[in-house]
Amino acid sequence: TVTVSGLPAGSSGSITVTCPAGYTQQVAATTFLTGLAPGSYTVTATAVTISARPWTPSPATQNLTVTASQTPVSATVTYVLQPGTMTVTVNGLPAGANAAISVSGPGGYANAVLGTTTLTGLVPGDYTLAVAAVSHAGHTWSPAAASHVVSVPSGSTAGVTVTYAQTTRGLTVTVNGLPGGASAAVTVTGPGGYSKAVTATTTLAGLVPGSYTTTAANISTGGQTYAGTPATQASSVTAAATATATVTYAQTTGSLTVTISGLPGGTAGAVQVTGPGGFSQQVTATSTLTNLTPGSYGLAASTVSPRRLRHSCRPC
């Protein structure tokens, strides 16, 4: 008995039964051969093409011994559709970034693809590639197409190309002019309610393309005030390149050191310092006045009377 399985209904296999004595019989479907002389027989199966798809037999060759018996000898040939191959090419991602591709297909097939690769042993049929955006180094790369359908042929290779492009960029904010240890007061705002505080030179990554506003506020450090220039500036962030914004701080106030000398210990001086904007401050000892508005300042010193020292005498 030659059993043929696996082929579509109504399709014929290609099987030949032979023996050294010159017996030859073609078999296209499951067949019961009778009247065989005892001896060694070879069952040879070859591939067939059905609807332009190649079907491969297994096993291709098998040897059987027929004896004078009421019990038949059996040979089984199973045809399978010749598997196909799919080549997935991934473009556009930076080094170190993995693609996010899910492949699904016939028979519950599922596979994840992280980069350019070749999928082998695929059952012929339609496969769907679902492509998701990728985040890497603070930025986003989006696929040109979120889905691809690929028809994998039997015994051949299908190809598909997945192309990514960077869809977010960055804004480099450079801060100059502040003394060591001082923090800037810069705020960056942009699309979708974006708001970020910047205290030193930095690059803001993962920004959606659009217009961003950089605002610099005054800061006070070391008793002085520093103002950022420009106070407000706009930067256009595109998917093509990183935008830049520069804030330069400069000191906007000064200091005045008043030195008082010549008085006895513990005696307070009387110096009145006046200046722009109605500034007026009494100074009683050597000190430094900070955060002063630039301009001309006057000092008026008044006479002071040291405290009288009391001396007591004791009889010797």
Salt bridges, closest charged atoms under 4 A:
none
